[in-house]
Amino acid sequence: MTITIGVDSYADLAFADAHQAARGRTAWAAATEAARMAALIEATSHIDAFHDFVGRPADAGQPLAWPRIDTRMGLDGVSVPPVVARACAELALAALDRPLAEQAAGPAARRLTLGDVAIDYGAAGGAGAPAGTGGALALAARLLAPLAPPRHRRPLVRT
């Protein structure tokens, strides 16, 4: 499968819509087209900001990390590997709930205490904590791991 991209996203709306529909994810379909496209752009930005990849960009002036050349993985330097588009779609669904940077930062402090004074910012797991998106960052990292330079690869150890 060949994935072609625009300048803003590793997955186009048709790909992401089909990806989410195949998995029965109704929250994606319920979002407006503009919200879905914004989520794909945010997911792409997250991928480029938090992941290193083998090889180098196919064109020094391209806005995204993919397509790439000199990967020694048989990639053509013209298209995006399907796994990158899938990771983008997975992250985009999570981005509909709240910004990916916020999710990557982990849980926020809920209580600040200074001496005898304590300020509560809300119960843990409250309205700010989306259900079912905590694994999107980890899933994307696992999908993209085979495309990382060897120094970034770690063996999966099951315990």
C-alpha positions in Angstrom: 0.0 0.0 0.0 1.3 3.5 -0.9 0.3 6.5 1.2 0.6 9.9 -0.4 0.7 12.9 1.9 0.1 16.6 1.8 2.3 19.2 3.5 0.4 19.0 6.8 -0.4 15.4 7.6 0.9 11.8 7.3 -2.6 10.6 6.8 -5.4 12.1 4.7 -8.9 12.4 6.0 -10.1 9.5 3.8 -7.5 7.2 5.2 -8.1 8.2 8.8 -11.9 7.9 8.4 -11.5 4.4 7.0 -9.0 3.5 9.7 -11.3 4.6 12.5 -14.5 3.2 10.9 -12.9 -0.3 10.6 -12.3 -0.2 14.3 -15.8 1.1 15.2 -14.6 4.3 16.7 -17.7 6.5 16.6 -16.1 9.4 18.4 -14.0 10.0 15.2 -17.1 10.0 13.0 -19.0 12.3 15.4 -16.3 15.0 15.1 -16.5 17.7 12.5 -14.3 17.5 9.4 -12.3 20.5 10.6 -11.7 18.9 14.0 -10.6 15.6 12.4 -8.2 17.4 10.1 -6.8 19.5 12.9 -6.3 16.3 14.9 -4.4 14.7 12.0 -2.1 17.8 11.7 -1.5 17.7 15.5 -0.7 14.0 15.3 1.8 14.6 12.5 3.5 17.4 14.4 3.7 15.1 17.4 5.3 12.3 15.3 7.9 14.6 13.9 8.7 16.2 17.3 9.0 13.1 19.4 10.3 10.4 17.0 13.7 10.0 15.2 13.8 8.0 12.0 16.3 6.1 10.0 17.7 7.8 6.9 17.2 11.4 6.0 14.4 13.5 4.4 14.0 12.9 0.7 14.2 16.6 0.0 16.0 19.0 2.3 13.2 21.5 2.0 10.3 19.2 2.8 8.2 20.3 5.8 7.8 16.8 7.3 10.2 14.1 8.3 8.7 11.6 5.7 9.3 10.6 3.0 12.9 9.6 3.6 15.9 8.1 1.7 19.0 6.2 2.8 16.9 4.2 5.2 18.4 0.8 4.3 14.9 -0.5 4.7 13.7 -0.6 1.0 11.7 2.6 1.4 11.3 4.5 -1.8 11.8 8.1 -0.7 8.5 9.1 -2.4 5.8 7.8 -0.1 5.1 7.4 3.6 5.2 3.9 5.1 1.7 2.7 6.0 2.7 2.3 9.6 3.4 6.0 9.9 -0.1 6.8 8.5 -1.6 4.3 11.0 0.3 5.9 13.9 -0.9 9.3 12.8 -4.5 8.1 12.7 -4.2 6.6 16.2 -2.7 9.8 17.6 -5.4 11.9 15.9 -8.2 10.1 17.7 -6.5 10.8 21.0 -5.9 14.4 19.9 -9.7 14.9 19.6 -10.0 14.5 23.4 -7.1 16.8 24.5 -3.8 18.1 23.1 -1.2 15.4 22.6 1.5 17.5 24.4 -0.7 17.5 27.5 -1.1 13.7 27.3 2.6 13.3 26.8 3.3 15.4 29.9 1.5 12.9 32.1 -1.1 13.5 34.8 -1.1 17.0 36.2 -0.8 17.8 39.9 -4.2 17.8 41.5 -3.2 19.2 44.9 -0.6 21.9 45.9 0.4 22.0 49.6 2.4 24.7 51.2 2.6 24.5 55.0 -0.9 24.5 56.4 -2.4 25.7 53.1 -3.6 23.2 50.4 -5.2 23.9 47.1 -7.2 21.2 45.3 -7.5 21.4 41.5 -10.0 18.7 41.1 -10.2 15.0 41.7 -7.9 12.7 39.8 -9.6 11.1 36.8 -12.1 13.9 36.6 -13.5 15.6 33.5 -10.0 16.5 32.2 -9.0 12.8 31.9 -10.2 11.3 28.7 -11.3 7.7 28.7 -9.6 5.2 26.4 -6.8 7.5 25.0 -4.0 6.8 27.5 -2.5 4.1 25.3 -2.4 6.1 22.0 1.0 7.5 22.6 2.4 4.1 23.6 0.8 2.4 20.6 2.2 5.0 18.2 5.7 4.6 19.7 5.4 0.8 19.2 4.2 1.2 15.6 7.1 3.6 14.8 9.8 1.8 16.7 11.0 -0.3 13.7 11.6 2.9 11.8 13.9 4.4 14.5 17.7 4.5 14.1 19.3 1.4 15.7 20.6 3.4 18.7 16.9 4.1 19.6 15.7 0.5 19.3 15.2 -1.5 22.5 14.3 -5.1 22.6 10.8 -5.9 23.9 11.1 -7.7 27.1 8.0 -9.5 28.4 7.8 -10.0 32.2 
